[in-house]
Amino acid sequence: MMSSSSYLILLLVFNAYHFISSAVTTSIDCGASGSYTEGSIDWTGDEDLIQNGESIAVLSGIGLPRAMTTLRVFTTRKKNCYSIAAEKGTRYLLRATFYYGNYDSKSSPPVFDLQFDGNHWITVTTSMDTAIFHEVIYDAKGDDISVCVAQIFPNMFPFISAVEVRTLTPTMYNQVDANYGLILRRRVAFGTKDIVKYPDDNYDRIWFPAINSGIFTEATSSAIIANTLDDDPPTEVLRNAFMTQNTSTAIVLKANLPSMAVPILMNLYFSEVDVLDSTDERSFELYINDAIVSDPIIPPYGKAIQKYLKNFSASSNTSFYLGATSNSTLPPLINALEVFTITDLLTDGTSANDVGALGDLQKKFVKLQGWKGDPCLPSTFTWDWLNCSTTATPRVTALYLSGYDLSGSLPDFSFMDALETIELQNNSLNGPIPDFLGTLPKLKTLNLANNKFGGPVPSSLSKNTNLKLIVTGNPDLCASGKSCKTTNANTNTDTDTNTNSGTSTRKNKKKSNKLPATLGGAAAALVIFFVALGSLAILHQRRKSAAVAAAAATTGLATNKGGNGPNGGEAGLQMMGNAGRTVVNEFIVNAHDQSAVEAPNQMDHHQAHQGDHDTSSH
């Protein structure tokens, strides 16, 4: 049976293995294809991770890793981003590396901005023949993390050689609130001969050996060092140290800080490298600008201690050094040093509602999938086809997607309820105009011109007097003032839609045809009436002519061939017939117009007839 102590040791080993195996998370060789392993790290090319930019091979310098033999350069868009899956709340080390190598034969290393998760990281100044890398440590606030490069000067195109993400334990670098990030300024191991990294460092931190100009004594401990520090520096850096040659000489620490004062975190690691006699004592203090800021530091043998400095602002003019105490018999020493600047408060990013809706648009339209990273942040580097508010949590206020070669129907993005402008003209969008567009409370401009939309315009849009609506150039869209005949898929009944008002009125088929049938019956009755009237006139004229003829025969009067003769009577009949046909024809045309326009207003038969009478008499 396993003892409780053995079980505890096994559990600790398992947890350590878990963190070690999960620490090396993602390594992207930018501009490369395929995958490979180098230095115990698995690398993958970026061809399936990003759509924009150009992959370029670089003549790598001697001793540079394989990842520096390619890069990806970006000559378009405000910013270009890599998006990497993450776990919200997990602490990550994020590293971006840049090797120019005169890839463009211009001997002009560019300067550009580097960003992460919508936060400004640093302005990158690349070098002609030296690989430059930058690191940030922070807690992810979402389900993915982004690394972006952004152009800030004309003709200086940003590029990137490698992106690396490493998972840290929750106890590491927790000296600073999780709402802030730590940007690495210096990480150095004193007394080592070579760079210390993975697998010696479980989290693939890179510890550069300090340069000894001859004034320091280098020492290495033979002890097995028990490392229980929260920030878990590798044992290799704790076994080696720099020390001065006497107690009167201090160790000056170079922090690599900017000229302006910034808030910093400084981690200092100490472990005794010698077994001291009972008469020996190594004791020293940390000084800032000649002022003591620490208690006496006494490094233990076979173990390690960590001292840190936080809640302090410093610059390149600030001096840091370790000086021996008055009772110390041995000079000060140091094993390792880390210096970070502390970021501004990290953003929570663009509104989650807007991010989700933009994701739906990108899933629908492949043309939009090349944009990654935070849509609105940093504020001067929004996605090219967006406008955003400047609030603490930005909202998307405009979509500018004219001429983006979008086709198909529009997905629902109603959660973007801060939109004021939507420009979708000059695409190939089809289907009905979505009703949700009429629910956007702040929408002021909607341009849908020159697409393939069909059917009626929703009344929520056409009746919105505060909206500038443009729908020209959609041949299948109902024209204003004309009947829009569509089929109701649910009831299989016809739907008459007045597109002038945008209102769709569904009526029972029998009811909608009632007025035309009534008016048609009235028209038929009028035809019969006028025919009968004409017949009576003929009979009356013939009798009158016969009587006149008889009288003429009696009196000897000659027949008049003028207006009252047989020709005059036929002319009168012809005029009556033409007038009757004119009235009937105009009545039918107007009755048709009334069924399309006035029937929805429930006009009674008298009103419709009165309208017909007015029209025909005009």
C-alpha positions as CSV (number, residue, x, y, z in Angstrom):
1,M,0.0,0.0,0.0
2,M,1.3,3.4,-1.0
3,S,2.1,5.7,2.0
4,S,0.6,9.2,2.1
5,S,4.1,10.8,1.7
6,S,4.8,8.7,-1.4
7,Y,1.4,9.6,-2.8
8,L,2.1,13.3,-2.2
9,I,5.5,13.0,-4.0
10,L,3.8,11.2,-6.9
11,L,1.1,13.9,-7.1
12,L,3.7,16.6,-7.1
13,V,5.7,14.8,-9.9
14,F,2.5,14.4,-11.9
15,N,1.6,18.0,-11.6
16,A,5.1,19.1,-12.5
17,Y,5.0,16.8,-15.6
18,H,1.6,18.2,-16.5
19,F,2.9,21.8,-16.5
20,I,6.1,20.9,-18.2
21,S,4.3,19.0,-21.0
22,S,1.7,21.7,-21.5
23,A,4.1,24.7,-21.3
24,V,5.4,24.5,-24.8
25,T,2.1,25.4,-26.5
26,T,2.5,26.9,-30.0
27,S,5.4,27.7,-32.2
28,I,4.7,29.3,-35.5
29,D,7.3,29.7,-38.2
30,C,6.0,32.7,-40.2
31,G,6.3,32.4,-43.9
32,A,7.0,28.7,-43.8
33,S,5.0,25.6,-44.7
34,G,4.8,22.2,-43.1
35,S,6.1,21.3,-39.7
36,Y,9.4,20.3,-38.2
37,T,11.2,19.8,-34.8
38,E,14.2,21.9,-33.7
39,G,15.7,22.1,-30.3
40,S,13.0,19.9,-28.8
41,I,10.4,22.4,-30.0
42,D,7.7,21.4,-32.6
43,W,7.3,24.2,-35.2
44,T,4.5,24.7,-37.7
45,G,4.3,26.9,-40.8
46,D,1.7,29.7,-41.0
47,E,0.2,28.9,-44.4
48,D,-3.1,27.7,-42.8
49,L,-3.2,30.4,-40.1
50,I,-3.2,33.6,-42.1
51,Q,-4.6,34.7,-45.5
52,N,-2.8,38.0,-46.0
53,G,0.8,38.9,-46.5
54,E,3.6,37.5,-48.6
55,S,5.9,34.6,-47.6
56,I,9.6,35.4,-48.2
57,A,12.8,33.3,-47.8
58,V,15.6,35.0,-46.0
59,L,19.3,34.3,-46.1
60,S,19.8,33.4,-42.5
61,G,22.8,34.5,-40.6
62,I,25.2,32.0,-39.1
63,G,23.9,30.4,-36.0
64,L,20.3,31.6,-36.4
65,P,17.5,29.0,-36.0
66,R,15.5,27.6,-38.9
67,A,12.5,29.8,-38.0
68,M,14.6,32.9,-39.0
69,T,15.0,31.6,-42.6
70,T,11.5,32.8,-43.6
71,L,9.3,35.7,-42.8
72,R,5.9,37.1,-43.7
73,V,5.6,40.7,-44.8
74,F,2.4,42.7,-45.0
75,T,2.0,45.5,-47.5
76,T,-1.8,46.0,-47.1
77,R,-4.3,46.7,-44.3
78,K,-3.9,48.7,-41.2
79,K,-2.9,45.7,-39.1
80,N,-2.4,42.0,-39.7
81,C,-2.9,39.4,-37.0
82,Y,-2.4,35.8,-36.0
83,S,-5.1,34.3,-33.9
84,I,-4.3,31.4,-31.5
85,A,-6.6,29.3,-29.5
86,A,-6.4,29.9,-25.7
87,E,-8.1,29.4,-22.4
88,K,-9.7,32.4,-20.8
89,G,-7.9,33.3,-17.5
90,T,-4.8,31.3,-18.3
91,R,-1.4,33.0,-17.9
92,Y,0.7,33.0,-21.1
93,L,4.1,34.0,-22.2
94,L,3.8,35.5,-25.7
95,R,6.9,36.0,-27.8
96,A,7.3,37.5,-31.3
97,T,10.6,37.4,-33.2
98,F,11.8,39.6,-36.1
99,Y,14.8,38.9,-38.4
100,Y,15.1,41.4,-41.3
101,G,18.2,39.9,-43.0
102,N,17.8,42.5,-45.8
103,Y,15.2,40.4,-47.4
104,D,14.1,43.2,-49.7
105,S,17.7,44.3,-50.7
106,K,16.9,47.8,-49.5
107,S,19.2,47.8,-46.4
108,S,16.4,49.6,-44.5
109,P,15.1,47.7,-41.5
110,P,11.5,48.9,-40.8
111,V,9.9,50.2,-37.7
112,F,6.3,49.3,-36.9
113,D,3.9,48.6,-34.0
114,L,3.4,45.3,-32.2
115,Q,0.0,44.5,-30.5
116,F,-1.6,41.8,-28.5
117,D,-5.3,41.3,-27.9
118,G,-6.1,44.9,-28.8
119,N,-3.4,46.3,-26.6
120,H,-0.4,48.2,-27.7
121,W,2.7,46.1,-27.0
122,I,5.7,47.9,-28.2
123,T,7.1,49.7,-31.3
124,V,9.5,47.3,-33.0
125,T,12.8,48.6,-34.3
126,T,14.3,45.9,-36.4
127,S,18.0,45.3,-37.1
128,M,19.9,44.7,-40.3
129,D,21.4,41.4,-39.2
130,T,20.2,40.6,-35.7
131,A,17.1,38.8,-34.6
132,I,15.0,40.9,-32.3
133,F,12.3,39.4,-30.0
134,H,9.8,40.8,-27.6
135,E,7.9,39.0,-24.8
136,V,4.8,39.8,-22.8
137,I,3.3,37.8,-19.9
138,Y,-0.4,38.2,-19.2
139,D,-3.7,36.5,-18.5
140,A,-5.9,35.8,-21.5
141,K,-9.3,37.5,-21.3
142,G,-10.9,35.5,-24.1
143,D,-10.9,32.1,-25.9
144,D,-8.1,33.2,-28.2
145,I,-5.1,35.5,-28.2
146,S,-3.9,37.6,-31.1
147,V,-0.5,38.9,-32.2
148,C,-0.7,41.8,-34.6
149,V,1.8,43.9,-36.5
150,A,0.7,47.4,-37.8
151,Q,2.3,49.9,-40.2
152,I,3.0,53.3,-38.7
153,F,5.3,54.9,-41.3
154,P,5.0,55.1,-45.1
155,N,6.8,52.5,-47.0
156,M,7.9,50.7,-43.9
157,F,6.0,47.4,-44.2
158,P,5.7,45.3,-41.0
159,F,6.9,41.7,-41.1
160,I,7.3,38.9,-38.6
161,S,9.5,35.8,-38.4
162,A,8.1,33.7,-35.5
163,V,5.3,33.7,-32.9
164,E,5.5,31.6,-29.8
165,V,3.0,31.0,-27.0
166,R,3.9,29.3,-23.7
167,T,1.6,28.4,-20.9
168,L,2.6,29.4,-17.4
169,T,1.4,28.2,-14.0
170,P,-1.1,30.4,-12.1
171,T,1.5,31.1,-9.4
172,M,4.1,32.5,-11.7
173,Y,4.6,36.3,-12.0
174,N,1.6,37.0,-9.7
175,Q,3.3,40.0,-8.1
176,V,1.2,42.3,-10.4
177,D,-2.6,42.4,-10.7
178,A,-3.9,40.1,-13.4
179,N,-5.5,43.1,-15.2
180,Y,-2.0,44.2,-16.2
181,G,0.7,42.7,-18.4
182,L,4.5,42.4,-18.0
183,I,6.7,43.4,-21.0
184,L,10.1,41.9,-20.7
185,R,13.0,44.3,-20.8
186,R,15.8,42.1,-19.6
187,R,16.3,38.4,-18.6
188,V,19.9,37.5,-17.8
189,A,21.8,34.6,-16.1
190,F,25.0,35.5,-14.4
191,G,27.9,33.1,-14.7
192,T,26.5,30.8,-17.4
193,K,28.4,30.3,-20.6
194,D,25.4,29.7,-23.0
195,I,21.8,30.7,-23.4
196,V,19.5,28.8,-21.1
197,K,16.1,27.8,-22.6
198,Y,13.9,24.8,-23.1
199,P,14.3,22.0,-22.0
200,D,16.4,23.4,-19.2
201,D,13.7,26.0,-18.6
202,N,10.3,24.2,-18.5
203,Y,8.5,27.3,-19.9
204,D,11.0,28.1,-22.7
205,R,12.1,31.4,-21.2
206,I,15.3,32.6,-22.7
207,W,18.1,33.5,-20.3
208,F,21.0,35.3,-21.9
209,P,24.5,35.0,-20.2
210,A,25.7,38.2,-18.7
211,I,28.9,39.6,-20.1
212,N,31.8,39.7,-17.8
213,S,34.2,42.5,-18.5
214,G,36.7,41.1,-16.1
215,I,35.6,42.8,-12.9
216,F,33.5,39.9,-11.7
217,T,34.4,36.5,-10.3
218,E,32.3,33.7,-11.8
219,A,31.3,30.7,-9.6
220,T,29.3,27.5,-10.0
221,S,27.7,25.6,-7.1
222,S,28.1,21.9,-6.8
223,A,25.0,21.6,-4.6
224,I,21.7,20.1,-5.7
225,I,19.5,23.2,-5.5
226,A,16.0,22.8,-4.2
227,N,13.9,25.2,-6.2
228,T,10.6,26.0,-4.6
229,L,10.2,29.6,-6.0
230,D,6.8,30.5,-7.5
231,D,8.4,31.9,-10.6
232,D,10.3,28.7,-11.1
233,P,13.6,29.8,-12.6
234,P,15.6,26.9,-14.1
235,T,18.1,25.2,-11.8
236,E,20.9,25.9,-14.3
237,V,20.7,29.7,-13.7
238,L,20.6,29.2,-9.9
239,R,23.9,27.1,-9.9
240,N,25.9,29.9,-11.4
241,A,26.7,33.4,-10.1
242,F,28.7,36.6,-10.5
243,M,30.4,38.2,-7.5
244,T,32.7,41.1,-7.0
245,Q,36.2,40.7,-5.9
246,N,35.8,42.5,-2.6
247,T,33.2,43.9,-0.3
248,S,33.9,47.5,-1.2
249,T,32.8,46.9,-4.9
250,A,29.1,46.8,-5.7
251,I,27.3,44.9,-8.5
252,V,25.7,47.4,-10.8
253,L,22.5,46.1,-12.4
254,K,21.6,47.2,-15.9
255,A,17.8,47.2,-16.4
256,N,17.5,48.3,-20.0
257,L,14.7,50.8,-19.3
258,P,13.4,53.6,-21.5
259,S,14.4,57.2,-21.0
260,M,11.0,58.1,-19.5
261,A,10.0,56.7,-16.1
262,V,7.7,53.7,-16.3
263,P,6.3,51.3,-13.7
264,I,8.5,48.2,-13.4
265,L,8.7,44.7,-11.8
266,M,12.3,43.5,-11.0
267,N,12.9,39.9,-10.0
268,L,16.3,39.1,-8.4
269,Y,17.4,35.4,-7.7
270,F,20.0,34.4,-5.2
271,S,21.6,31.1,-4.2
272,E,24.9,30.7,-2.4
273,V,27.5,28.9,-4.5
274,D,30.1,28.1,-1.7
275,V,30.0,26.3,1.6
276,L,30.8,29.0,4.0
277,D,33.0,28.8,7.1
278,S,31.4,29.7,10.4
279,T,33.4,32.9,10.4
280,D,32.2,33.9,6.9
281,E,29.1,35.9,6.1
282,R,27.7,37.1,2.8
283,S,25.2,39.9,3.3
284,F,24.3,42.7,1.0
285,E,21.5,45.1,0.2
286,L,19.7,46.5,-2.8
287,Y,20.2,50.2,-3.5
288,I,18.2,52.5,-5.8
289,N,19.8,55.8,-6.6
290,D,22.1,55.3,-3.6
291,A,19.2,54.6,-1.2
292,I,18.8,51.2,0.5
293,V,15.4,49.7,-0.4
294,S,15.8,46.1,1.0
295,D,16.6,44.3,4.1
296,P,19.9,42.5,4.2
297,I,20.0,39.7,1.6
298,I,21.7,36.4,2.7
299,P,21.7,33.7,0.0
300,P,21.1,30.2,1.3
301,Y,23.2,27.2,0.2
302,G,21.4,24.4,-1.7
303,K,18.3,26.5,-2.0
304,A,17.3,29.8,-3.6
305,I,15.5,33.0,-2.7
306,Q,13.8,35.6,-4.8
307,K,13.5,39.3,-4.1
308,Y,11.3,41.5,-6.2
309,L,10.8,45.2,-6.6
310,K,7.3,46.5,-7.6
311,N,5.1,49.6,-7.3
312,F,8.1,51.6,-8.4
313,S,8.7,53.7,-11.5
314,A,12.1,53.9,-13.1
315,S,13.9,55.0,-16.2
316,S,17.3,54.6,-17.9
317,N,18.6,57.3,-15.4
318,T,17.7,55.1,-12.4
319,S,20.6,53.3,-10.8
320,F,20.3,49.8,-9.2
321,Y,23.2,48.0,-7.4
322,L,23.9,45.5,-4.7
323,G,26.3,46.6,-2.0
324,A,27.8,44.6,0.9
325,T,26.6,45.4,4.5
326,S,29.1,46.6,7.0
327,N,29.4,43.2,8.8
328,S,29.7,41.2,5.6
329,T,33.0,39.4,5.1
330,L,32.2,38.3,1.5
331,P,31.2,40.4,-1.5
332,P,27.7,40.5,-3.0
333,L,26.6,38.0,-5.6
334,I,23.7,37.5,-8.0
335,N,22.5,34.5,-10.0
336,A,19.7,35.8,-12.2
337,L,17.7,38.9,-13.0
338,E,14.4,39.7,-14.8
339,V,13.2,43.2,-15.5
340,F,9.7,44.0,-16.8
341,T,7.7,47.1,-17.5
342,I,4.1,47.0,-16.5
343,T,1.5,47.7,-19.2
344,D,-1.5,50.0,-18.9
345,L,-4.7,48.4,-17.8
346,L,-5.5,45.6,-20.3
347,T,-8.5,46.1,-22.4
348,D,-11.5,43.7,-22.2
349,G,-11.8,44.2,-26.0
350,T,-14.6,45.1,-28.3
351,S,-18.2,44.3,-27.2
352,A,-18.7,40.5,-27.1
353,N,-22.0,41.0,-29.0
354,D,-20.2,42.8,-31.9
355,V,-17.4,40.3,-32.0
356,G,-19.8,37.4,-32.2
357,A,-21.9,39.0,-34.9
358,L,-18.7,39.9,-36.9
359,G,-17.7,36.2,-36.5
360,D,-21.0,35.2,-38.1
361,L,-20.4,37.6,-41.0
362,Q,-16.9,36.1,-41.5
363,K,-18.3,32.5,-41.5
364,K,-20.7,33.5,-44.2
365,F,-18.4,35.5,-46.4
366,V,-14.9,34.0,-47.1
367,K,-13.7,37.4,-48.3
368,L,-13.9,38.8,-44.7
369,Q,-12.0,36.0,-43.0
370,G,-8.6,37.5,-43.4
371,W,-9.3,40.1,-40.7
372,K,-8.3,38.9,-37.2
373,G,-7.4,40.3,-33.8
374,D,-9.6,42.8,-32.0
375,P,-11.9,44.6,-34.5
376,C,-11.8,48.0,-32.8
377,L,-8.6,48.1,-30.8
378,P,-6.2,49.8,-30.6
379,S,-8.5,52.6,-31.7
380,T,-6.3,53.8,-34.6
381,F,-6.1,50.3,-36.0
382,T,-9.6,49.1,-36.5
383,W,-10.4,46.6,-39.2
384,D,-10.4,48.3,-42.6
385,W,-14.1,48.0,-43.1
386,L,-15.3,49.2,-39.7
387,N,-15.9,52.3,-37.6
388,C,-16.0,52.0,-33.8
389,S,-17.0,54.1,-30.9
390,T,-14.3,55.4,-28.5
391,T,-16.0,54.1,-25.3
392,A,-14.2,51.9,-22.8
393,T,-15.8,48.9,-24.4
394,P,-15.9,49.8,-28.0
395,R,-19.0,49.2,-30.2
396,V,-19.0,48.8,-33.9
397,T,-20.9,51.8,-35.4
398,A,-20.4,51.3,-39.1
399,L,-19.9,48.6,-41.7
400,Y,-18.2,49.7,-44.9
401,L,-18.5,46.7,-47.2
402,S,-19.1,48.3,-50.6
403,G,-17.5,46.3,-53.4
404,Y,-16.2,43.4,-51.3
405,D,-17.5,40.8,-53.7
406,L,-20.0,39.4,-51.2
407,S,-22.6,37.0,-52.5
408,G,-25.5,35.1,-51.0
409,S,-28.0,36.1,-48.3
410,L,-27.2,38.3,-45.3
411,P,-26.8,36.5,-41.9
412,D,-28.4,37.9,-38.8
413,F,-26.1,40.5,-37.2
414,S,-28.9,42.2,-35.1
415,F,-26.7,42.0,-32.0
416,M,-24.7,44.9,-33.5
417,D,-27.2,47.3,-32.1
418,A,-24.9,50.3,-32.1
419,L,-24.7,50.4,-35.9
420,E,-25.4,53.8,-37.4
421,T,-24.1,53.1,-41.0
422,I,-24.3,50.0,-43.2
423,E,-22.9,50.2,-46.7
424,L,-23.4,47.0,-48.6
425,Q,-23.7,48.4,-52.1
426,N,-22.0,47.0,-55.2
427,N,-22.0,43.3,-54.2
428,S,-24.0,40.3,-55.2
429,L,-26.2,39.8,-52.2
430,N,-29.5,38.2,-52.8
431,G,-32.7,37.0,-51.2
432,P,-35.1,39.3,-49.3
433,I,-33.9,42.3,-47.4
434,P,-33.7,40.9,-43.8
435,D,-36.3,42.2,-41.3
436,F,-33.7,42.5,-38.6
437,L,-32.1,45.6,-40.3
438,G,-35.3,47.5,-39.3
439,T,-34.7,46.6,-35.6
440,L,-31.3,48.4,-35.4
441,P,-32.2,51.3,-33.1
442,K,-29.4,53.7,-34.1
443,L,-29.3,53.0,-37.9
444,K,-29.2,56.2,-39.9
445,T,-27.8,55.1,-43.3
446,L,-28.5,51.8,-45.1
447,N,-27.1,51.4,-48.6
448,L,-28.1,48.2,-50.4
449,A,-27.8,49.5,-54.0
450,N,-26.6,47.4,-56.9
451,N,-27.2,43.9,-55.4
452,K,-29.6,41.1,-56.2
453,F,-32.1,41.6,-53.4
454,G,-35.7,40.6,-54.2
455,G,-39.2,40.9,-52.7
456,P,-40.6,43.8,-50.7
457,V,-38.8,46.3,-48.6
458,P,-39.6,45.8,-44.9
459,S,-41.9,48.5,-43.6
460,S,-39.7,48.9,-40.6
461,L,-37.2,50.4,-43.1
462,S,-39.4,52.1,-45.6
463,K,-41.4,53.9,-42.9
464,N,-38.4,55.0,-40.9
465,T,-38.2,58.7,-41.5
466,N,-34.9,58.9,-39.7
467,L,-33.2,56.4,-42.1
468,K,-31.5,57.2,-45.4
469,L,-32.4,54.1,-47.4
470,I,-30.9,53.3,-50.8
471,V,-32.0,50.2,-52.7
472,T,-31.6,51.2,-56.3
473,G,-30.0,48.7,-58.7
474,N,-31.8,45.6,-57.3
475,P,-33.9,44.4,-60.3
476,D,-35.8,41.8,-58.3
477,L,-36.8,44.3,-55.6
478,C,-40.4,45.5,-55.7
479,A,-40.6,48.9,-57.3
480,S,-42.1,51.8,-55.4
481,G,-45.9,52.2,-56.0
482,K,-46.3,48.9,-57.8
483,S,-47.8,45.6,-56.7
484,C,-45.3,43.1,-55.3
485,K,-46.6,39.6,-55.9
486,T,-44.9,37.0,-53.7
487,T,-45.9,33.6,-52.4
488,N,-46.5,33.0,-48.8
489,A,-44.6,29.7,-48.1
490,N,-46.6,29.0,-45.0
491,T,-50.2,29.4,-46.4
492,N,-49.6,29.0,-50.1
493,T,-51.7,32.2,-50.6
494,D,-50.8,35.2,-52.6
495,T,-49.5,38.3,-50.8
496,D,-50.2,41.7,-52.3
497,T,-47.5,44.1,-51.1
498,N,-47.5,47.9,-51.6
499,T,-43.8,48.6,-51.8
500,N,-44.5,52.4,-51.7
501,S,-45.2,52.1,-48.0
502,G,-43.3,48.8,-47.5
503,T,-46.3,47.3,-45.8
504,S,-47.1,43.6,-46.6
505,T,-50.9,43.0,-46.2
506,R,-52.1,39.5,-46.3
507,K,-55.8,39.0,-47.3
508,N,-58.1,36.1,-48.0
509,K,-58.0,35.5,-51.7
510,K,-61.9,35.7,-52.0
511,K,-62.0,38.9,-50.1
512,S,-59.2,40.6,-52.1
513,N,-61.1,39.8,-55.4
514,K,-64.5,41.0,-54.2
515,L,-64.2,44.6,-55.4
516,P,-63.0,43.9,-58.9
517,A,-65.8,41.3,-59.3
518,T,-68.4,43.9,-58.2
519,L,-67.0,46.6,-60.5
520,G,-66.9,44.2,-63.4
521,G,-70.6,43.4,-62.9
522,A,-71.4,47.1,-62.9
523,A,-69.5,47.5,-66.1
524,A,-71.4,44.7,-67.8
525,A,-74.7,46.3,-66.7
526,L,-73.7,49.6,-68.2
527,V,-72.9,47.9,-71.6
528,I,-76.4,46.3,-71.7
529,F,-77.9,49.7,-70.7
530,F,-76.2,51.6,-73.5
531,V,-77.0,48.9,-76.1
532,A,-80.7,49.0,-75.2
533,L,-80.7,52.7,-75.2
534,G,-79.2,52.7,-78.7
535,S,-81.9,50.2,-80.0
536,L,-84.7,52.4,-78.6
537,A,-83.2,55.4,-80.4
538,I,-83.1,53.6,-83.7
539,L,-86.7,52.5,-83.4
540,H,-87.7,56.0,-82.4
541,Q,-85.8,57.5,-85.3
542,R,-87.3,55.1,-87.8
543,R,-90.8,55.8,-86.6
544,K,-90.2,59.5,-86.8
545,S,-88.7,59.2,-90.3
546,A,-91.6,57.2,-91.4
547,A,-94.0,59.8,-90.1
548,V,-92.0,62.6,-91.6
549,A,-91.9,60.7,-94.9
550,A,-95.6,60.2,-94.8
551,A,-96.1,63.9,-94.1
552,A,-93.7,64.8,-96.8
553,A,-95.5,62.6,-99.2
554,T,-98.7,64.3,-98.2
555,T,-97.4,67.9,-98.2
556,G,-94.8,67.4,-101.0
557,L,-91.8,68.4,-98.9
558,A,-88.4,67.1,-100.0
559,T,-86.3,64.8,-97.7
560,N,-83.5,66.7,-95.9
561,K,-80.2,64.7,-96.0
562,G,-78.8,66.7,-93.1
563,G,-78.7,66.2,-89.4
564,N,-82.1,64.7,-88.8
565,G,-82.0,62.4,-91.8
566,P,-81.0,58.7,-91.7
567,N,-77.3,59.6,-91.9
568,G,-77.7,61.9,-88.9
569,G,-79.3,59.2,-86.9
570,E,-76.6,56.7,-87.7
571,A,-74.0,59.3,-86.8
572,G,-75.6,59.8,-83.4
573,L,-75.7,56.1,-82.8
574,Q,-72.0,55.8,-83.7
575,M,-71.1,58.6,-81.3
576,M,-73.0,57.0,-78.5
577,G,-71.3,53.6,-79.1
578,N,-67.8,55.2,-79.0
579,A,-68.7,57.1,-75.9
580,G,-70.0,53.9,-74.3
581,R,-66.8,51.9,-75.1
582,T,-64.6,54.7,-73.9
583,V,-66.4,54.8,-70.6
584,V,-66.3,51.0,-70.1
585,N,-62.6,50.7,-71.0
586,E,-61.5,53.5,-68.6
587,F,-63.7,52.0,-66.0
588,I,-62.0,48.6,-66.2
589,V,-58.5,50.2,-66.1
590,N,-59.4,52.2,-63.1
591,A,-61.1,49.3,-61.4
592,H,-57.9,47.4,-61.8
593,D,-55.9,50.3,-60.2
594,Q,-58.4,50.5,-57.4
595,S,-58.1,46.8,-56.6
596,A,-54.3,47.2,-56.2
597,V,-54.2,50.5,-54.4
598,E,-57.5,51.3,-52.7
599,A,-58.9,47.9,-51.7
600,P,-56.6,47.6,-48.7
601,N,-58.2,50.9,-47.5
602,Q,-61.6,49.1,-47.4
603,M,-63.3,51.7,-49.8
604,D,-67.0,51.0,-50.2
605,H,-68.5,50.4,-53.6
606,H,-70.0,53.9,-53.8
607,Q,-66.5,55.5,-53.3
608,A,-65.0,53.3,-56.0
609,H,-67.7,54.0,-58.4
610,Q,-67.5,57.7,-57.8
611,G,-63.8,57.5,-58.5
612,D,-64.6,55.7,-61.8
613,H,-67.1,58.3,-62.8
614,D,-64.7,61.1,-62.1
615,T,-62.0,59.4,-64.1
616,S,-64.1,58.6,-67.1
617,S,-65.7,62.0,-67.3
618,H,-62.4,63.7,-67.3
